[in-house]
Amino acid sequence: MENSHLIFVLLSSVLVLGDGSSRNLPILSFDEGYSQLFGDDNLIVLKDGKSVHLSLDERTGSGFVSQDLYFHGFFSASIKLPADYTAGVVVAFYMSNGDIFEKNHDEIDFEFLGNIRGKEWRIQTNIYGNGSTIAGREERYGLWFDPSDDFHQYSILWTHTHIIFYVDDVAIGEIRRTETMGGDFPSKPMTLYATIWDASKWATNGGKYKVNYKYAPYIAEFSNFVLHGCAVDPIDLTSFKCETTPNPNPILTGITPSQRAKMESFRKKHMQYSYCYDKIRYKTPPSECVFNVKEAERLKKFDPVTFGGGHNRHHGKRYRRSRTAASI
Ligand SMILES: *[C@@H]1O[C@H](CO)[C@@H](O)[C@H](O)[C@H]1NC(C)=O
């Protein structure tokens, strides 16, 4: 088992080498990789068999799930989000094993949070390990494009040592496993899910804006399915078989320096929330957090209360005033 781990870590870093290489992976049809999870005819497989529409209307949301369980791999889909007024609508593309491990499940999430008209979708990433739902490792970002205009590729790389979230070929966030994380790092087989649902209670400004069914159906489109990993035997969860990768190059591991530069510039421009800098939530950041001065500065400007370490709004205001004074 440890050997396959190691081999897979090496292979998986090859998958994401440089720009566009993820496109060399086999694209599955919907039926090859997934099955419907819920939503009756609110899930439509298009004629090519490779694209799916998930819709939300007043009756129900909808969703699909991978046929296989996976232990590590590269998982990807091209997604186009519903346009216009989407407050309260959440589209999620994620891995979970909540159905098998009810008390101590793992999860790796992309969540798209809808918005009122004229404001763009935001994207949230998160992970849970072994039921660590109290911790929460959310990060939230704006995007450099309108994700309802066109398809973009969203990918999760999950290995023994790290988890990387990609939008197109840009790594937007990385969580490296540390000793201290223990069970908080996802480490049991998971299935892939895609869903659209009504999250009026919390999605947009903490539930201030609800789903408005006047604009229904809300349709999220999915295609370009990549499920490239180690498929697990559902009876014996410790037995798995990894896909081989074309032209493996075992020398490279992790994010390349040019990808890292892109990631840093993305985060400096678009990050709106990171648990690593949330001083209200964590007095000391969790062990995997790497402090970055520019990220800290950006977030402090964005929300001085959460990221400045103040205890109330007055503190935040004072912070802003003193900055202004200092810069005059
Ligand atoms: C995960 O949770 C189970 C049940 O709560 C516990 O027995 C186990 O030790 C935990 N594993 C790790 C790695 O923390």
The ligand as an SDF file (V2000), in Angstrom:
LIG
                    3D

 14 14  0  0  0  0  0  0  0  0999 V2000
  -10.5500    9.0370   12.9690 C   0  0  0  0  0  0  0  0  0  0  0  0
  -11.7280    8.9430   13.7400 O   0  0  0  0  0  0  0  0  0  0  0  0
  -11.9000    7.6710   14.3540 C   0  0  0  0  0  0  0  0  0  0  0  0
  -13.2810    7.6700   14.9800 C   0  0  0  0  0  0  0  0  0  0  0  0
  -13.5650    8.8750   15.6430 O   0  0  0  0  0  0  0  0  0  0  0  0
  -10.7590    7.4350   15.3320 C   0  0  0  0  0  0  0  0  0  0  0  0
  -10.9260    6.1740   15.9480 O   0  0  0  0  0  0  0  0  0  0  0  0
   -9.4330    7.4670   14.5830 C   0  0  0  0  0  0  0  0  0  0  0  0
   -8.3620    7.3390   15.4580 O   0  0  0  0  0  0  0  0  0  0  0  0
   -9.2980    8.7750   13.8120 C   0  0  0  0  0  0  0  0  0  0  0  0
   -8.1320    8.7100   12.9380 N   0  0  0  0  0  0  0  0  0  0  0  0
   -7.2010    9.6310   12.9210 C   0  0  0  0  0  0  0  0  0  0  0  0
   -6.0770    9.3970   11.9850 C   0  0  0  0  0  0  0  0  0  0  0  0
   -7.2470   10.6280   13.6010 O   0  0  0  0  0  0  0  0  0  0  0  0
  1  2  1  0
  1 10  1  0
  2  3  1  0
  3  4  1  0
  3  6  1  0
  4  5  1  0
  6  7  1  0
  6  8  1  0
  8  9  1  0
  8 10  1  0
 10 11  1  0
 11 12  1  0
 12 13  1  0
 12 14  2  0
M  END
$$$$
